[in-house]
């Protein structure tokens, strides 16, 4: 499930992902980022992953397709998570977001992730 967080403002899309990340949610996330890109020419993302059951393959495919098309318009992306597989997923995604600065933060560093997102 995707939950829009209060930190969503201006060019920042802030979301919490819980449960299993599914295809329809990827579409919603892409739409939110597209809206920021249309308004600001770029977007920044804060994604908090908690209590996850993994990622549906069709959702991962949609995420990768979006990143290939818009990766150069995303400046920074902070991902907060609790599992080592999430850290690895962020490393893989950073290969597609060549111009974006993507960082993984452990869940106890949520505040630092938000600070980092605002630095530029």
Residue pairs with C-beta under 8 A, 6 or more apart in sequence:
1 17
1 18
1 19
1 25
2 15
2 16
2 17
2 25
2 28
2 29
3 15
3 16
3 17
3 18
4 14
4 15
4 32
5 14
5 15
5 16
5 46
5 48
6 14
7 14
7 46
7 114
8 14
8 15
8 32
10 40
11 36
11 39
11 40
11 42
11 43
11 44
11 75
12 36
12 43
12 44
12 45
12 46
12 117
13 29
13 32
13 33
13 36
13 43
13 44
13 45
13 46
14 45
14 46
14 47
14 48
15 29
15 32
15 45
15 46
15 47
15 48
16 47
16 48
16 49
16 50
17 25
17 47
17 48
17 49
17 50
17 52
18 50
18 51
18 52
19 51
19 52
19 53
20 52
20 53
20 54
20 55
20 56
21 52
21 54
21 55
21 56
21 59
21 60
22 56
22 58
22 59
23 56
23 58
23 59
23 62
25 59
26 59
26 62
26 63
26 66
27 62
29 63
30 62
30 63
30 66
33 43
33 45
33 66
33 70
33 74
34 70
36 42
36 43
36 44
37 43
37 70
37 73
41 73
42 73
42 74
42 75
43 73
43 74
43 75
44 74
44 75
44 76
44 77
44 117
45 74
45 76
45 77
45 78
46 77
46 78
46 80
46 113
46 114
46 117
47 77
47 78
47 79
47 80
48 79
48 80
48 81
48 107
48 110
49 79
49 80
49 81
49 82
49 83
49 86
50 81
50 82
50 107
52 81
52 83
52 86
55 89
63 93
64 93
64 96
67 74
67 93
67 96
67 97
68 96
71 96
71 97
71 98
71 99
71 100
72 98
72 99
72 100
74 97
74 99
74 100
75 100
75 101
75 120
76 100
76 101
76 102
76 103
76 116
76 117
76 120
77 97
77 100
77 101
77 102
77 103
78 102
78 103
78 105
78 113
78 114
78 116
78 117
79 86
79 90
79 102
79 103
79 104
79 105
79 113
80 104
80 105
80 106
80 107
80 109
80 110
80 113
81 87
81 90
81 104
81 105
81 106
81 107
82 106
82 107
86 104
87 104
90 102
90 103
90 104
91 104
93 102
94 100
94 102
103 113
103 116
105 112
105 113
105 116
